[in-house]
Amino acid sequence: MKPLAREYYEITGRPLGVTAEIAEYEAARILGLKLSPARQPGYDAIRTSPDGDQLLQIKGRCLSTSSKPGQRLGSIDLEKEWDAVLLVLLDQRYAPTAIYEGDRPAIADALLKPGSKARNERGQLSVSKFKSIGREIWPNSQ
């Protein structure tokens, strides 16, 4: 899919619309997650841990050096069941460059903070805001 998406972008200057699927695949591959069935409401993958299963939403953004600041993630629905959100950052060739994780309480606080229609009504956070409330989990930033 990645070569096709790159070729389509080179020809048309428009994304093919597969960033989310590529992000889900890369998160599962890198982090050893089990992907949920397609169109599962609320979460995209399950992480098994000694403390039990964690339900994860996965968001992806393809960023290049010419990307505009303020890019937003897709909608995060606080009404659905999930424990954390993963943000998979991809380069212009759709290769993963970083994965950030934000837990539900921090994301809920950010989305419910007054003042932004995108946050409050559409459940969207900017990439920079997500990075500031989350933590980088890949590559290992320690």
C-alpha positions as CSV (number, residue, x, y, z in Angstrom):
1,M,0.0,0.0,0.0
2,K,2.8,2.4,0.8
3,P,4.3,2.4,-2.7
4,L,0.9,3.0,-4.2
5,A,0.1,5.8,-1.7
6,R,3.5,7.5,-2.5
7,E,2.9,7.2,-6.3
8,Y,-0.6,8.5,-6.0
9,Y,0.6,11.6,-4.1
10,E,3.5,12.2,-6.5
11,I,1.0,12.1,-9.5
12,T,-1.9,14.0,-8.0
13,G,-0.4,16.0,-5.1
14,R,-3.2,14.6,-2.9
15,P,-3.0,11.9,-0.2
16,L,-4.7,8.5,-1.0
17,G,-6.5,8.3,2.3
18,V,-4.7,5.3,3.8
19,T,-2.7,7.0,6.5
20,A,-5.0,5.6,9.3
21,E,-4.7,2.0,8.1
22,I,-0.9,2.3,7.7
23,A,-0.6,3.8,11.2
24,E,-2.7,1.0,12.7
25,Y,-0.5,-1.6,10.9
26,E,2.7,0.0,11.9
27,A,1.7,0.4,15.6
28,A,0.6,-3.3,15.7
29,R,3.8,-4.4,14.0
30,I,6.2,-2.3,16.2
31,L,4.4,-2.6,19.5
32,G,3.1,-6.2,19.2
33,L,-0.5,-5.2,19.4
34,K,-3.5,-7.2,18.3
35,L,-5.7,-5.3,15.9
36,S,-9.4,-5.3,16.6
37,P,-11.9,-6.2,13.9
38,A,-12.4,-3.5,11.2
39,R,-14.8,-0.7,12.2
40,Q,-14.7,-1.6,15.9
41,P,-16.3,1.3,17.7
42,G,-13.9,3.1,20.1
43,Y,-10.7,1.3,19.7
44,D,-8.4,-0.1,17.0
45,A,-6.1,-2.5,18.9
46,I,-5.6,-4.3,22.1
47,R,-2.4,-4.4,24.2
48,T,-2.1,-7.3,26.6
49,S,-0.3,-6.5,29.8
50,P,0.1,-8.1,33.2
51,D,-2.5,-5.6,34.5
52,G,-5.0,-6.7,31.8
53,D,-6.0,-5.7,28.3
54,Q,-5.8,-2.1,27.2
55,L,-8.1,-0.8,24.4
56,L,-6.2,1.6,22.2
57,Q,-7.3,4.1,19.6
58,I,-4.7,4.6,16.9
59,K,-4.3,7.9,15.1
60,G,-1.8,8.6,12.3
61,R,-0.4,11.7,10.7
62,C,1.9,11.8,7.7
63,L,4.3,14.8,8.3
64,S,6.9,16.2,6.0
65,T,9.3,19.0,6.4
66,S,6.9,21.2,4.5
67,S,3.9,20.2,6.7
68,K,1.8,23.1,8.0
69,P,2.0,23.6,11.8
70,G,-1.2,23.0,13.7
71,Q,-2.2,19.7,11.9
72,R,-5.0,17.9,13.8
73,L,-5.7,14.3,14.6
74,G,-8.9,12.6,13.7
75,S,-11.8,12.8,16.1
76,I,-11.5,11.3,19.5
77,D,-14.8,10.2,20.9
78,L,-15.0,10.3,24.7
79,E,-18.3,8.4,24.6
80,K,-16.6,5.3,23.2
81,E,-14.7,2.6,25.2
82,W,-10.9,3.1,25.1
83,D,-8.0,3.4,27.5
84,A,-5.4,5.3,25.6
85,V,-4.6,6.8,22.2
86,L,-1.5,6.2,20.1
87,L,-0.3,8.7,17.6
88,V,1.8,7.2,14.9
89,L,3.9,9.8,13.0
90,L,4.9,8.8,9.5
91,D,7.3,10.5,7.1
92,Q,6.4,11.4,3.5
93,R,7.3,7.9,2.5
94,Y,4.8,6.5,5.1
95,A,7.6,5.1,7.2
96,P,7.0,5.4,11.0
97,T,9.2,8.0,12.7
98,A,7.7,8.1,16.2
99,I,4.8,6.8,18.3
100,Y,3.3,8.8,21.2
101,E,0.8,7.6,23.8
102,G,-1.7,9.7,25.7
103,D,-3.8,8.2,28.5
104,R,-7.6,8.8,28.7
105,P,-7.6,11.2,31.6
106,A,-5.1,13.6,30.0
107,I,-6.8,13.5,26.6
108,A,-10.2,14.0,28.2
109,D,-8.9,17.0,30.1
110,A,-7.5,18.5,27.0
111,L,-10.6,17.9,24.9
112,L,-12.9,19.3,27.5
113,K,-10.9,22.5,28.2
114,P,-13.0,25.5,27.2
115,G,-12.1,27.6,24.2
116,S,-11.7,25.6,21.0
117,K,-14.5,24.4,18.8
118,A,-12.3,21.8,17.2
119,R,-11.5,20.3,20.6
120,N,-14.8,20.7,22.3
121,E,-17.2,19.8,19.5
122,R,-15.2,17.7,17.1
123,G,-12.9,16.0,19.6
124,Q,-9.8,17.0,17.8
125,L,-6.3,17.8,19.1
126,S,-3.4,19.2,17.3
127,V,-0.3,17.0,16.8
128,S,1.7,19.4,19.0
129,K,-0.9,19.4,21.8
130,F,-1.1,15.6,21.7
131,K,2.7,15.3,21.9
132,S,2.7,17.7,24.9
133,I,0.2,15.7,26.9
134,G,1.4,12.3,25.8
135,R,4.8,10.5,25.9
136,E,7.0,9.1,23.2
137,I,7.0,5.3,23.4
138,W,8.8,4.6,20.2
139,P,11.6,4.8,19.3
140,N,12.6,4.3,22.9
141,S,13.2,7.9,24.1
142,Q,15.0,7.0,27.2
